[in-house]
Amino acid sequence: MERHEGLLVIVGKFFSEANDVNPYASAATMRALDQAIRNTLCGDLARLAAVWRGYYQAASAEIPAPSRENPFVDRALLDRAKGFKAIADHLSQLASQAASLEAPTNDRVYNRIRKNDVLLETLIELDRSLALTARQIEEHGTFNDPQGLAGIRRDMDQLEALIRERRRLLAPIP
């Protein structure tokens, strides 16, 4: 429990923790759950990147070596492999960004200035949105469907925007 919290808030948190009703009861618990959500997100994105890297390797294996009869590679096969590699690389980049997201500080003086509980609740809601967007990317799974690929790219852009929003929330106050 934070020392600067009002008595009613502390009592409310105590009873909700005692009954195990509110898992986000204390600031320390909220920080820990925020970290757990982000670690899960990072793992999911890394796993998805590995899956797309497998698609890229399979598509690359289908590209025949140039020969005297056919010196130029089929452009469609090459573009397909490059598209899979771009998605895998973007997912790896998003996983790295998710792993390096800032965590809220536990500075008691700074917590008196800002609304720490509101910030932590907002961060957990943003993390939840990040996780749901990652699940949408996973559900688009079919790589042969051009609309599915467009949906994956759209979801990756949305994920990047959510990461930027989360970083903006934790940016140092000038």
Steps between C-alpha positions, in 0.01 A plus 500: 500500500618850427541723808358806328166338419194610687373292789182394320699387197738298717212337688322422175814345356558300815155344489514436127842331541376300798205369299714464187234688303716767342828368353613859427461604863838650584745697293762227541256237377400722210866547401559123518194424287601768252838327467338156467268619224790659309717187536218285363450745213871490420500119500194484277650743250832314495316172438300658217820638348647148506191363324525765227873434468407137432258614227783709353739204501240276334428765236874548440544126449237512222703752300700309239865575440569698181594286206609556143145437379341717769751761623246721675308400809119517490413842642183377676693236698766754592242759613317239705819401684595865554153573642531214749846620604372857546218378727739280702748786539226744603365253757853450639540876526165532681602220740822688578307822556254321729788350701662840546189693601553719803357402833347760731728619776443431866618842619280608789572872457413489130190289576365785713518735204330277245196275526690171520199268526334661200823469301540133593139422410546680166821305432332169579214590265753590229684172561170317468441672164851401392433137591164497318660647189771233512226236520337653190828466312515136606142440382570643153739203459422417136786629290350408163213746540590856387230642729650306791843651424346847486331434836831388652676814378215717631516328840879542514457872431238518775738317736774750420262790570404349837868459592561866411200603714632298794843660467339844483318435828823414679708774339672721756307809590698813400 
